[in-house]
Amino acid sequence: MSADRVNLTLAEVAALSHKALLASNTSEPNARSVTTSIVAAEAEGIHSHGLLRLPTYCEHAKCGKVNGRAEPGIRRSAAGALLVDAQEGFAHPAIDAGLERLIPLARENGIAALAVTNSYNCGVVGFHVERIADRGLVALGYVNSPAAIAPWGGKKPLFGTNPVAFAAPRKNAPPVVIDQSSSVVARGEVMVHAQQGKPIPTGWALDKDGQPTNDPQAALAGSMLPAGGHKGAGIALLVDIMAAGMTGANFSFNAASFADNNGGPPCTGQFFIALDPSVFAGAAFSERLETLFTAILNQPGTRLPGDKRNANRARTARDGISIKRALYDDIVRRTQGG
């Protein structure tokens, strides 16, 4: 262990996260749910949604920007439709409660949808859709976030980086997972660069005047560039409609930031669709998918979405992770009520 780094096992990540959340006005069930997401992000190498987020989660639970003791309310509004009110609390326990009922509904009806409203940052969207695919279902997820992308041709952020995620089950292999931000890169990656004092690559973001910037702080004050230009902005719009319009949550331009203590609860939304492939494609679905995947992998240099995440899981399960000592010390201080 170097002087400025701390090595942790995934079990230590879990213990540290859980304790810090409990000490930050968060109930045990909610702390457990958020901790599971943090550990999964670290295991997959998605550090921008792992321990790096924990101090903010703790700070927001303490100041009331997120209700750490919320108890999600769930109701079935139609045969295959569920609505969960996160009650201004963490998204993770609200999604957990919804998925528990979504999966049997999808099997019963062939398709079912889950709308989560009055919510907060849900972490890695792929984490949630993969859990649906682990149960043999195809999954789609739409998540909106506070404004970070300007509409095409504009300069003022209006849409969030609004990711869309997809997962499909595989025969004798982990699900294929696609988790795509509407921006060139997730805003969390800019936050990582800001924390580390590193410039961002050209083409990631614009400053508040609409000029290209390599300064992560200027990027956070400006806007992210949409992936694929106007197509990315179109996807951001689609996600805002699905995650906020369909759930009654705040649109991105009305949501308070996930990054600071200003404003009230963000009250963003998440929307998930689960489909039983056997109802649509029959029993041959898995075999047909493997034919497609084999055709992809037969070309040198290719890989399937999610393969890197699976490789990272194996590595971190064996070797653990490494974080900056300053971050570690901050989290330890929070476990003690600081």
Beta strands, then each sheet from edge to edge (+ up, - down):
strand 1: 5-8
strand 2: 73-78
strand 3: 81-85
strand 4: 111-119
strand 5: 138-143
strand 6: 164-170
strand 7: 173-180
strand 8: 205-206
strand 9: 223-224
strand 10: 268-275
strand 11: 321-324
sheet 1: 1+ 11-
sheet 2: 2+ 3- 4- 10+ 5- 6+ 7-
sheet 3: 8+ 9-
end
